Amino acid sequence: MTGSGRAGVGIIGAGNISTQYLTNLTTMPDVEVRFVADLDTDRAAAQAEAYGVPASGTVAELLADEEIEVVVNLTVPAVHVAVAQEILAAGKHTWSEKPFALERESGRELLAAAQSAGLRVATAPDTFLGAGIQSSLRLVAAGGIGPAHGALTLMQSPGPESWHPNPAFLFDVGAGPLFDIGPYYLTALVQFFGPVARVHAVTSKARAERVIGSGPLAGQSFPVNVPTHVSTLVEFESSQTAQSIFSFDSRLGRTQFEITGDDATLTVPDPNTFSGDLLITTGRDAVETRPSEGSAAGRGTGVVEMVRAIRAGVPERASGELAFHVLDVMQSIIEAGEAREPVDVTSTVEVPPPLDVDWDPTAATLT
Ligand SMILES: NC(=O)c1ccc[n+]([C@@H]2O[C@H](COP(=O)([O-])OP(=O)(O)OC[C@H]3O[C@@H](n4cnc5c(N)ncnc54)[C@H](O)[C@@H]3O)[C@@H](O)[C@H]2O)c1
């Protein structure tokens, strides 16, 4: 079913990140946000009112709305798959926040359910559709750094418990620095180099417990159930390689994403953002700063891209297949860290060419 016109959208999960989605989606004319649902219906009502969304309530009420074609699933990682399965069972396409699933089996089941229903299971991140990564991809594809060999990426921080008022889930299975932040980096790396063939990793955890730093629960401690420092070497099918650190164990906050080619090293903007400058280093003291070009409309971009892909009858870019491959890579990194042995990655994905520079999720293209 490709349908026609703008698409009715419902949002499940009215927490922290819903503010960014509601801010953006309510101003993107190819979609119409009709409903906000949450287990906490007061929270859903407050977000609906703040963003002029006409209705709010329970998940069942949202799924019963026949004008809603696409449901944006902003729940916590532990229930992403269960909620996405409910959405598919109601005959609607789903966009889920990352991670796609906590482990491969439920991820595979979700992909299979979508395929058999003829529905989409697109998944965040959509930051790679923003100007920063797309400008970098266009430069590399045009030969701007010569043949690319590989990448170095760093994501180091003290961890999100200082600012997130309810951070325990960010240190549980399905999160930690690898599953929470890794999708931005690994999804971008797959855009540059194609699918991953094999991973090597060493993983560790600095502390067994952390303390909530803000909000009404400040001062309470909670257990750390996943590695908080992940060091990995990723081999792509193309034979190119990436070396990456994902860490919540560093007082020094730092992000770095470099692609090295024969003629230049490209410093790519933070893949957890939609924009930023490109730095092109061709030699000692020879660094060119180039602003990124294209849309930097923020979270919700991928929802609009999926809606347009549904209408056009073509695959969406932030696809379930891409998200499953990234999940498979992350799971393989955890397994490689536990076994202290390389792990082969068996899933794969096709990577489309970069978006045109004038692609714009804020334009009205569906009438
Ligand atoms: N907070 C951020 O900065 C951020 C950034 C990018 C991505 N994300 C992702 O967004 C997702 C949500 O994160 P958050 O920070 O907004 O979390 P949150 O805890 O602030 O909000 C989650 C909301 O989902 C609701 N919920 C949970 N289970 C539900 C269910 N079964 N049915 C209906 N509602 C349910 C909760 O009541 C809560 O209101 C996570 O997957 C996270 O990885 C968060």
The ligand as a Gaussian input file, in Angstrom:
#p B3LYP/6-31G(d) Opt

LIG

0 1
 N       16.793000      11.393000      25.753000
 C       17.555000      11.563000      24.693000
 O       18.319000      12.526000      24.574000
 C       17.508000      10.569000      23.546000
 C       18.216000      10.875000      22.395000
 C       18.122000      10.013000      21.307000
 C       17.375000       8.872000      21.398000
 N       16.718000       8.568000      22.552000
 C       15.961000       7.305000      22.590000
 O       14.596000       7.604000      22.745000
 C       13.962000       6.577000      23.517000
 C       13.236000       7.223000      24.666000
 O       14.189000       7.909000      25.453000
 P       13.726000       9.048000      26.472000
 O       14.977000       9.670000      26.969000
 O       12.670000       9.900000      25.851000
 O       13.092000       8.126000      27.633000
 P       12.029000       8.569000      28.747000
 O       12.140000       7.571000      29.857000
 O       12.204000      10.025000      29.066000
 O       10.595000       8.418000      27.995000
 C       10.059000       7.189000      27.599000
 C        8.542000       7.282000      27.666000
 O        7.983000       6.064000      27.148000
 C        6.866000       5.702000      27.949000
 N        6.652000       4.272000      27.813000
 C        7.462000       3.263000      28.226000
 N        6.915000       2.066000      27.902000
 C        5.758000       2.332000      27.251000
 C        4.755000       1.511000      26.680000
 N        4.833000       0.178000      26.697000
 N        3.678000       2.106000      26.105000
 C        3.572000       3.467000      26.087000
 N        4.505000       4.295000      26.619000
 C        5.576000       3.723000      27.203000
 C        7.280000       6.119000      29.358000
 O        6.129000       6.259000      30.195000
 C        8.011000       7.444000      29.087000
 O        7.124000       8.548000      29.127000
 C       15.062000       5.601000      23.926000
 O       15.089000       4.504000      23.057000
 C       16.342000       6.416000      23.761000
 O       17.433000       5.582000      23.406000
 C       16.754000       9.402000      23.621000

